[in-house]
Amino acid sequence: MNKSYLKQMLTYFSKVYHLGEKINTLNKKRVKSPFEISTITFVVLFAFMLQI
């Protein structure tokens, strides 16, 4: 998979599904989390998209 195809795929998913807006609206319930919930969600979604 070359970089331009990956960039096109991410741009498509972002435009169609508005992933950035949806990820930013998530709330975290734990008080002392070392990572932002948006970072974790992006990594999981990205890994799922690459498996497809």
mmCIF file as Biopython writes it, N, C-alpha, C and O atoms, coordinates in Angstrom:
data_model
#
loop_
_atom_site.group_PDB
_atom_site.id
_atom_site.type_symbol
_atom_site.label_atom_id
_atom_site.label_alt_id
_atom_site.label_comp_id
_atom_site.label_asym_id
_atom_site.label_entity_id
_atom_site.label_seq_id
_atom_site.pdbx_PDB_ins_code
_atom_site.Cartn_x
_atom_site.Cartn_y
_atom_site.Cartn_z
_atom_site.occupancy
_atom_site.B_iso_or_equiv
_atom_site.auth_seq_id
_atom_site.auth_asym_id
_atom_site.pdbx_PDB_model_num
ATOM 1   N N  . MET A ? 1  ? 0.871   -1.183 0.000  1.0 0.0 1  A 1 
ATOM 2   C CA . MET A ? 1  ? 0.000   0.000  0.000  1.0 0.0 1  A 1 
ATOM 3   C C  . MET A ? 1  ? 0.910   1.237  0.000  1.0 0.0 1  A 1 
ATOM 4   O O  . MET A ? 1  ? 1.699   1.424  0.926  1.0 0.0 1  A 1 
ATOM 5   N N  . ASN A ? 2  ? 0.805   2.063  -1.014 1.0 0.0 2  A 1 
ATOM 6   C CA . ASN A ? 2  ? 1.664   3.236  -1.055 1.0 0.0 2  A 1 
ATOM 7   C C  . ASN A ? 2  ? 1.045   4.397  -0.261 1.0 0.0 2  A 1 
ATOM 8   O O  . ASN A ? 2  ? -0.119  4.349  0.136  1.0 0.0 2  A 1 
ATOM 9   N N  . LYS A ? 3  ? 1.840   5.415  -0.049 1.0 0.0 3  A 1 
ATOM 10  C CA . LYS A ? 3  ? 1.422   6.528  0.808  1.0 0.0 3  A 1 
ATOM 11  C C  . LYS A ? 3  ? 0.268   7.329  0.225  1.0 0.0 3  A 1 
ATOM 12  O O  . LYS A ? 3  ? -0.600  7.790  0.967  1.0 0.0 3  A 1 
ATOM 13  N N  . SER A ? 4  ? 0.246   7.500  -1.076 1.0 0.0 4  A 1 
ATOM 14  C CA . SER A ? 4  ? -0.824  8.306  -1.669 1.0 0.0 4  A 1 
ATOM 15  C C  . SER A ? 4  ? -2.176  7.597  -1.537 1.0 0.0 4  A 1 
ATOM 16  O O  . SER A ? 4  ? -3.196  8.243  -1.299 1.0 0.0 4  A 1 
ATOM 17  N N  . TYR A ? 5  ? -2.181  6.268  -1.692 1.0 0.0 5  A 1 
ATOM 18  C CA . TYR A ? 5  ? -3.429  5.519  -1.527 1.0 0.0 5  A 1 
ATOM 19  C C  . TYR A ? 5  ? -3.914  5.588  -0.091 1.0 0.0 5  A 1 
ATOM 20  O O  . TYR A ? 5  ? -5.110  5.742  0.157  1.0 0.0 5  A 1 
ATOM 21  N N  . LEU A ? 6  ? -2.995  5.477  0.853  1.0 0.0 6  A 1 
ATOM 22  C CA . LEU A ? 6  ? -3.350  5.567  2.267  1.0 0.0 6  A 1 
ATOM 23  C C  . LEU A ? 6  ? -3.899  6.950  2.598  1.0 0.0 6  A 1 
ATOM 24  O O  . LEU A ? 6  ? -4.873  7.074  3.340  1.0 0.0 6  A 1 
ATOM 25  N N  . LYS A ? 7  ? -3.276  7.987  2.049  1.0 0.0 7  A 1 
ATOM 26  C CA . LYS A ? 7  ? -3.745  9.357  2.278  1.0 0.0 7  A 1 
ATOM 27  C C  . LYS A ? 7  ? -5.136  9.557  1.688  1.0 0.0 7  A 1 
ATOM 28  O O  . LYS A ? 7  ? -5.989  10.185 2.316  1.0 0.0 7  A 1 
ATOM 29  N N  . GLN A ? 8  ? -5.375  9.034  0.495  1.0 0.0 8  A 1 
ATOM 30  C CA . GLN A ? 8  ? -6.694  9.145  -0.133 1.0 0.0 8  A 1 
ATOM 31  C C  . GLN A ? 8  ? -7.751  8.415  0.689  1.0 0.0 8  A 1 
ATOM 32  O O  . GLN A ? 8  ? -8.867  8.907  0.856  1.0 0.0 8  A 1 
ATOM 33  N N  . MET A ? 9  ? -7.394  7.246  1.197  1.0 0.0 9  A 1 
ATOM 34  C CA . MET A ? 9  ? -8.341  6.468  1.985  1.0 0.0 9  A 1 
ATOM 35  C C  . MET A ? 9  ? -8.700  7.189  3.281  1.0 0.0 9  A 1 
ATOM 36  O O  . MET A ? 9  ? -9.871  7.247  3.655  1.0 0.0 9  A 1 
ATOM 37  N N  . LEU A ? 10 ? -7.708  7.734  3.961  1.0 0.0 10 A 1 
ATOM 38  C CA . LEU A ? 10 ? -7.977  8.461  5.200  1.0 0.0 10 A 1 
ATOM 39  C C  . LEU A ? 10 ? -8.783  9.730  4.944  1.0 0.0 10 A 1 
ATOM 40  O O  . LEU A ? 10 ? -9.660  10.081 5.733  1.0 0.0 10 A 1 
ATOM 41  N N  . THR A ? 11 ? -8.487  10.414 3.847  1.0 0.0 11 A 1 
ATOM 42  C CA . THR A ? 11 ? -9.247  11.609 3.497  1.0 0.0 11 A 1 
ATOM 43  C C  . THR A ? 11 ? -10.695 11.261 3.204  1.0 0.0 11 A 1 
ATOM 44  O O  . THR A ? 11 ? -11.609 11.974 3.619  1.0 0.0 11 A 1 
ATOM 45  N N  . TYR A ? 12 ? -10.904 10.171 2.493  1.0 0.0 12 A 1 
ATOM 46  C CA . TYR A ? 12 ? -12.265 9.726  2.172  1.0 0.0 12 A 1 
ATOM 47  C C  . TYR A ? 12 ? -13.044 9.404  3.443  1.0 0.0 12 A 1 
ATOM 48  O O  . TYR A ? 12 ? -14.166 9.880  3.619  1.0 0.0 12 A 1 
ATOM 49  N N  . PHE A ? 13 ? -12.455 8.594  4.333  1.0 0.0 13 A 1 
ATOM 50  C CA . PHE A ? 13 ? -13.142 8.239  5.576  1.0 0.0 13 A 1 
ATOM 51  C C  . PHE A ? 13 ? -13.435 9.472  6.418  1.0 0.0 13 A 1 
ATOM 52  O O  . PHE A ? 13 ? -14.487 9.564  7.051  1.0 0.0 13 A 1 
ATOM 53  N N  . SER A ? 14 ? -12.506 10.417 6.426  1.0 0.0 14 A 1 
ATOM 54  C CA . SER A ? 14 ? -12.702 11.626 7.212  1.0 0.0 14 A 1 
ATOM 55  C C  . SER A ? 14 ? -13.832 12.479 6.655  1.0 0.0 14 A 1 
ATOM 56  O O  . SER A ? 14 ? -14.643 13.007 7.416  1.0 0.0 14 A 1 
ATOM 57  N N  . LYS A ? 15 ? -13.892 12.619 5.336  1.0 0.0 15 A 1 
ATOM 58  C CA . LYS A ? 15 ? -14.938 13.438 4.722  1.0 0.0 15 A 1 
ATOM 59  C C  . LYS A ? 15 ? -16.311 12.782 4.794  1.0 0.0 15 A 1 
ATOM 60  O O  . LYS A ? 15 ? -17.308 13.451 5.066  1.0 0.0 15 A 1 
ATOM 61  N N  . VAL A ? 16 ? -16.366 11.490 4.555  1.0 0.0 16 A 1 
ATOM 62  C CA . VAL A ? 16 ? -17.651 10.805 4.503  1.0 0.0 16 A 1 
ATOM 63  C C  . VAL A ? 16 ? -18.230 10.581 5.894  1.0 0.0 16 A 1 
ATOM 64  O O  . VAL A ? 16 ? -19.411 10.837 6.128  1.0 0.0 16 A 1 
ATOM 65  N N  . TYR A ? 17 ? -17.403 10.108 6.811  1.0 0.0 17 A 1 
ATOM 66  C CA . TYR A ? 17 ? -17.902 9.736  8.129  1.0 0.0 17 A 1 
ATOM 67  C C  . TYR A ? 17 ? -17.664 10.795 9.201  1.0 0.0 17 A 1 
ATOM 68  O O  . TYR A ? 17 ? -18.117 10.624 10.333 1.0 0.0 17 A 1 
ATOM 69  N N  . HIS A ? 18 ? -16.967 11.885 8.877  1.0 0.0 18 A 1 
ATOM 70  C CA . HIS A ? 18 ? -16.668 12.972 9.823  1.0 0.0 18 A 1 
ATOM 71  C C  . HIS A ? 18 ? -16.067 12.408 11.108 1.0 0.0 18 A 1 
ATOM 72  O O  . HIS A ? 18 ? -16.544 12.698 12.205 1.0 0.0 18 A 1 
ATOM 73  N N  . LEU A ? 19 ? -15.025 11.606 10.961 1.0 0.0 19 A 1 
ATOM 74  C CA . LEU A ? 19 ? -14.426 10.921 12.098 1.0 0.0 19 A 1 
ATOM 75  C C  . LEU A ? 19 ? -13.818 11.883 13.105 1.0 0.0 19 A 1 
ATOM 76  O O  . LEU A ? 19 ? -13.915 11.655 14.311 1.0 0.0 19 A 1 
ATOM 77  N N  . GLY A ? 20 ? -13.200 12.942 12.638 1.0 0.0 20 A 1 
ATOM 78  C CA . GLY A ? 20 ? -12.571 13.884 13.563 1.0 0.0 20 A 1 
ATOM 79  C C  . GLY A ? 20 ? -13.564 14.516 14.518 1.0 0.0 20 A 1 
ATOM 80  O O  . GLY A ? 20 ? -13.285 14.652 15.709 1.0 0.0 20 A 1 
ATOM 81  N N  . GLU A ? 21 ? -14.714 14.901 14.005 1.0 0.0 21 A 1 
ATOM 82  C CA . GLU A ? 21 ? -15.736 15.515 14.852 1.0 0.0 21 A 1 
ATOM 83  C C  . GLU A ? 21 ? -16.292 14.520 15.861 1.0 0.0 21 A 1 
ATOM 84  O O  . GLU A ? 21 ? -16.512 14.862 17.023 1.0 0.0 21 A 1 
ATOM 85  N N  . LYS A ? 22 ? -16.521 13.282 15.412 1.0 0.0 22 A 1 
ATOM 86  C CA . LYS A ? 22 ? -17.080 12.267 16.301 1.0 0.0 22 A 1 
ATOM 87  C C  . LYS A ? 22 ? -16.097 11.840 17.375 1.0 0.0 22 A 1 
ATOM 88  O O  . LYS A ? 22 ? -16.486 11.591 18.516 1.0 0.0 22 A 1 
ATOM 89  N N  . ILE A ? 23 ? -14.825 11.753 17.014 1.0 0.0 23 A 1 
ATOM 90  C CA . ILE A ? 23 ? -13.822 11.365 18.008 1.0 0.0 23 A 1 
ATOM 91  C C  . ILE A ? 23 ? -13.671 12.447 19.062 1.0 0.0 23 A 1 
ATOM 92  O O  . ILE A ? 23 ? -13.511 12.137 20.242 1.0 0.0 23 A 1 
ATOM 93  N N  . ASN A ? 24 ? -13.718 13.693 18.664 1.0 0.0 24 A 1 
ATOM 94  C CA . ASN A ? 24 ? -13.550 14.789 19.618 1.0 0.0 24 A 1 
ATOM 95  C C  . ASN A ? 24 ? -14.722 14.940 20.570 1.0 0.0 24 A 1 
ATOM 96  O O  . ASN A ? 24 ? -14.579 15.583 21.610 1.0 0.0 24 A 1 
ATOM 97  N N  . THR A ? 25 ? -15.877 14.369 20.250 1.0 0.0 25 A 1 
ATOM 98  C CA . THR A ? 25 ? -17.030 14.492 21.142 1.0 0.0 25 A 1 
ATOM 99  C C  . THR A ? 25 ? -17.078 13.403 22.203 1.0 0.0 25 A 1 
ATOM 100 O O  . THR A ? 25 ? -17.936 13.441 23.085 1.0 0.0 25 A 1 
ATOM 101 N N  . LEU A ? 26 ? -16.169 12.429 22.132 1.0 0.0 26 A 1 
ATOM 102 C CA . LEU A ? 26 ? -16.156 11.362 23.134 1.0 0.0 26 A 1 
ATOM 103 C C  . LEU A ? 26 ? -15.688 11.893 24.479 1.0 0.0 26 A 1 
ATOM 104 O O  . LEU A ? 26 ? -14.835 12.777 24.550 1.0 0.0 26 A 1 
ATOM 105 N N  . ASN A ? 27 ? -16.252 11.348 25.531 1.0 0.0 27 A 1 
ATOM 106 C CA . ASN A ? 27 ? -15.863 11.747 26.886 1.0 0.0 27 A 1 
ATOM 107 C C  . ASN A ? 27 ? -15.153 10.596 27.567 1.0 0.0 27 A 1 
ATOM 108 O O  . ASN A ? 27 ? -15.458 9.429  27.323 1.0 0.0 27 A 1 
ATOM 109 N N  . LYS A ? 28 ? -14.205 10.936 28.424 1.0 0.0 28 A 1 
ATOM 110 C CA . LYS A ? 28 ? -13.553 9.891  29.198 1.0 0.0 28 A 1 
ATOM 111 C C  . LYS A ? 28 ? -14.079 9.937  30.630 1.0 0.0 28 A 1 
ATOM 112 O O  . LYS A ? 28 ? -14.296 11.009 31.195 1.0 0.0 28 A 1 
ATOM 113 N N  . LYS A ? 29 ? -14.275 8.777  31.191 1.0 0.0 29 A 1 
ATOM 114 C CA . LYS A ? 29 ? -14.850 8.680  32.531 1.0 0.0 29 A 1 
ATOM 115 C C  . LYS A ? 29 ? -13.772 8.512  33.593 1.0 0.0 29 A 1 
ATOM 116 O O  . LYS A ? 29 ? -13.991 8.849  34.757 1.0 0.0 29 A 1 
ATOM 117 N N  . ARG A ? 30 ? -12.608 7.992  33.204 1.0 0.0 30 A 1 
ATOM 118 C CA . ARG A ? 30 ? -11.533 7.810  34.174 1.0 0.0 30 A 1 
ATOM 119 C C  . ARG A ? 30 ? -10.838 9.146  34.413 1.0 0.0 30 A 1 
ATOM 120 O O  . ARG A ? 30 ? -10.674 9.947  33.493 1.0 0.0 30 A 1 
ATOM 121 N N  . VAL A ? 31 ? -10.439 9.369  35.641 1.0 0.0 31 A 1 
ATOM 122 C CA . VAL A ? 31 ? -9.838  10.652 35.996 1.0 0.0 31 A 1 
ATOM 123 C C  . VAL A ? 31 ? -8.371  10.714 35.587 1.0 0.0 31 A 1 
ATOM 124 O O  . VAL A ? 31 ? -7.934  11.718 35.024 1.0 0.0 31 A 1 
ATOM 125 N N  . LYS A ? 32 ? -7.605  9.663  35.859 1.0 0.0 32 A 1 
ATOM 126 C CA . LYS A ? 32 ? -6.167  9.698  35.595 1.0 0.0 32 A 1 
ATOM 127 C C  . LYS A ? 32 ? -5.803  8.783  34.430 1.0 0.0 32 A 1 
ATOM 128 O O  . LYS A ? 32 ? -5.235  7.710  34.633 1.0 0.0 32 A 1 
ATOM 129 N N  . SER A ? 33 ? -6.120  9.195  33.251 1.0 0.0 33 A 1 
ATOM 130 C CA . SER A ? 33 ? -5.778  8.432  32.058 1.0 0.0 33 A 1 
ATOM 131 C C  . SER A ? 33 ? -4.549  9.074  31.416 1.0 0.0 33 A 1 
ATOM 132 O O  . SER A ? 33 ? -4.531  10.284 31.190 1.0 0.0 33 A 1 
ATOM 133 N N  . PRO A ? 34 ? -3.518  8.271  31.118 1.0 0.0 34 A 1 
ATOM 134 C CA . PRO A ? 34 ? -2.310  8.859  30.525 1.0 0.0 34 A 1 
ATOM 135 C C  . PRO A ? 34 ? -2.493  9.262  29.065 1.0 0.0 34 A 1 
ATOM 136 O O  . PRO A ? 34 ? -1.693  10.031 28.532 1.0 0.0 34 A 1 
ATOM 137 N N  . PHE A ? 35 ? -3.542  8.750  28.411 1.0 0.0 35 A 1 
ATOM 138 C CA . PHE A ? 35 ? -3.775  9.049  26.999 1.0 0.0 35 A 1 
ATOM 139 C C  . PHE A ? 35 ? -5.145  9.676  26.816 1.0 0.0 35 A 1 
ATOM 140 O O  . PHE A ? 35 ? -6.075  9.415  27.579 1.0 0.0 35 A 1 
ATOM 141 N N  . GLU A ? 36 ? -5.251  10.499 25.798 1.0 0.0 36 A 1 
ATOM 142 C CA . GLU A ? 36 ? -6.548  11.077 25.447 1.0 0.0 36 A 1 
ATOM 143 C C  . GLU A ? 36 ? -7.419  10.015 24.801 1.0 0.0 36 A 1 
ATOM 144 O O  . GLU A ? 36 ? -6.915  9.163  24.069 1.0 0.0 36 A 1 
ATOM 145 N N  . ILE A ? 37 ? -8.703  10.052 25.057 1.0 0.0 37 A 1 
ATOM 146 C CA . ILE A ? 37 ? -9.621  9.076  24.470 1.0 0.0 37 A 1 
ATOM 147 C C  . ILE A ? 37 ? -9.660  9.219  22.952 1.0 0.0 37 A 1 
ATOM 148 O O  . ILE A ? 37 ? -9.852  8.229  22.246 1.0 0.0 37 A 1 
ATOM 149 N N  . SER A ? 38 ? -9.482  10.419 22.449 1.0 0.0 38 A 1 
ATOM 150 C CA . SER A ? 38 ? -9.493  10.615 20.998 1.0 0.0 38 A 1 
ATOM 151 C C  . SER A ? 38 ? -8.295  9.930  20.338 1.0 0.0 38 A 1 
ATOM 152 O O  . SER A ? 38 ? -8.422  9.409  19.230 1.0 0.0 38 A 1 
ATOM 153 N N  . THR A ? 39 ? -7.143  9.921  20.994 1.0 0.0 39 A 1 
ATOM 154 C CA . THR A ? 39 ? -5.961  9.255  20.455 1.0 0.0 39 A 1 
ATOM 155 C C  . THR A ? 39 ? -6.174  7.745  20.386 1.0 0.0 39 A 1 
ATOM 156 O O  . THR A ? 39 ? -5.856  7.111  19.379 1.0 0.0 39 A 1 
ATOM 157 N N  . ILE A ? 40 ? -6.710  7.180  21.455 1.0 0.0 40 A 1 
ATOM 158 C CA . ILE A ? 40 ? -6.958  5.747  21.497 1.0 0.0 40 A 1 
ATOM 159 C C  . ILE A ? 40 ? -7.980  5.352  20.441 1.0 0.0 40 A 1 
ATOM 160 O O  . ILE A ? 40 ? -7.799  4.350  19.748 1.0 0.0 40 A 1 
ATOM 161 N N  . THR A ? 41 ? -9.043  6.121  20.312 1.0 0.0 41 A 1 
ATOM 162 C CA . THR A ? 41 ? -10.085 5.818  19.339 1.0 0.0 41 A 1 
ATOM 163 C C  . THR A ? 41 ? -9.550  5.903  17.920 1.0 0.0 41 A 1 
ATOM 164 O O  . THR A ? 41 ? -9.880  5.061  17.084 1.0 0.0 41 A 1 
ATOM 165 N N  . PHE A ? 42 ? -8.734  6.903  17.636 1.0 0.0 42 A 1 
ATOM 166 C CA . PHE A ? 42 ? -8.166  7.039  16.295 1.0 0.0 42 A 1 
ATOM 167 C C  . PHE A ? 42 ? -7.281  5.844  15.953 1.0 0.0 42 A 1 
ATOM 168 O O  . PHE A ? 42 ? -7.341  5.326  14.838 1.0 0.0 42 A 1 
ATOM 169 N N  . VAL A ? 43 ? -6.471  5.411  16.894 1.0 0.0 43 A 1 
ATOM 170 C CA . VAL A ? 43 ? -5.579  4.276  16.649 1.0 0.0 43 A 1 
ATOM 171 C C  . VAL A ? 43 ? -6.384  3.008  16.383 1.0 0.0 43 A 1 
ATOM 172 O O  . VAL A ? 43 ? -6.050  2.244  15.478 1.0 0.0 43 A 1 
ATOM 173 N N  . VAL A ? 44 ? -7.430  2.778  17.152 1.0 0.0 44 A 1 
ATOM 174 C CA . VAL A ? 44 ? -8.258  1.582  16.964 1.0 0.0 44 A 1 
ATOM 175 C C  . VAL A ? 44 ? -8.969  1.632  15.615 1.0 0.0 44 A 1 
ATOM 176 O O  . VAL A ? 44 ? -8.977  0.635  14.893 1.0 0.0 44 A 1 
ATOM 177 N N  . LEU A ? 45 ? -9.562  2.762  15.260 1.0 0.0 45 A 1 
ATOM 178 C CA . LEU A ? 45 ? -10.237 2.881  13.972 1.0 0.0 45 A 1 
ATOM 179 C C  . LEU A ? 45 ? -9.267  2.745  12.799 1.0 0.0 45 A 1 
ATOM 180 O O  . LEU A ? 45 ? -9.585  2.124  11.785 1.0 0.0 45 A 1 
ATOM 181 N N  . PHE A ? 46 ? -8.103  3.324  12.949 1.0 0.0 46 A 1 
ATOM 182 C CA . PHE A ? 46 ? -7.096  3.245  11.894 1.0 0.0 46 A 1 
ATOM 183 C C  . PHE A ? 46 ? -6.651  1.800  11.683 1.0 0.0 46 A 1 
ATOM 184 O O  . PHE A ? 46 ? -6.524  1.346  10.546 1.0 0.0 46 A 1 
ATOM 185 N N  . ALA A ? 47 ? -6.417  1.083  12.772 1.0 0.0 47 A 1 
ATOM 186 C CA . ALA A ? 47 ? -6.014  -0.320 12.667 1.0 0.0 47 A 1 
ATOM 187 C C  . ALA A ? 47 ? -7.132  -1.146 12.024 1.0 0.0 47 A 1 
ATOM 188 O O  . ALA A ? 47 ? -6.860  -2.028 11.210 1.0 0.0 47 A 1 
ATOM 189 N N  . PHE A ? 48 ? -8.370  -0.868 12.380 1.0 0.0 48 A 1 
ATOM 190 C CA . PHE A ? 48 ? -9.500  -1.585 11.787 1.0 0.0 48 A 1 
ATOM 191 C C  . PHE A ? 48 ? -9.586  -1.315 10.286 1.0 0.0 48 A 1 
ATOM 192 O O  . PHE A ? 48 ? -9.830  -2.238 9.509  1.0 0.0 48 A 1 
ATOM 193 N N  . MET A ? 49 ? -9.392  -0.076 9.873  1.0 0.0 49 A 1 
ATOM 194 C CA . MET A ? 49 ? -9.467  0.267  8.459  1.0 0.0 49 A 1 
ATOM 195 C C  . MET A ? 49 ? -8.341  -0.403 7.666  1.0 0.0 49 A 1 
ATOM 196 O O  . MET A ? 49 ? -8.546  -0.788 6.515  1.0 0.0 49 A 1 
ATOM 197 N N  . LEU A ? 50 ? -7.166  -0.547 8.263  1.0 0.0 50 A 1 
ATOM 198 C CA . LEU A ? 50 ? -6.060  -1.175 7.552  1.0 0.0 50 A 1 
ATOM 199 C C  . LEU A ? 50 ? -6.274  -2.678 7.390  1.0 0.0 50 A 1 
ATOM 200 O O  . LEU A ? 50 ? -5.766  -3.268 6.437  1.0 0.0 50 A 1 
ATOM 201 N N  . GLN A ? 51 ? -7.000  -3.296 8.283  1.0 0.0 51 A 1 
ATOM 202 C CA . GLN A ? 51 ? -7.276  -4.717 8.158  1.0 0.0 51 A 1 
ATOM 203 C C  . GLN A ? 51 ? -8.265  -4.985 7.041  1.0 0.0 51 A 1 
ATOM 204 O O  . GLN A ? 51 ? -8.221  -6.047 6.420  1.0 0.0 51 A 1 
ATOM 205 N N  . ILE A ? 52 ? -9.148  -4.050 6.778  1.0 0.0 52 A 1 
ATOM 206 C CA . ILE A ? 52 ? -10.127 -4.235 5.714  1.0 0.0 52 A 1 
ATOM 207 C C  . ILE A ? 52 ? -9.411  -4.176 4.396  1.0 0.0 52 A 1 
ATOM 208 O O  . ILE A ? 52 ? -10.040 -4.307 3.346  1.0 0.0 52 A 1 
#
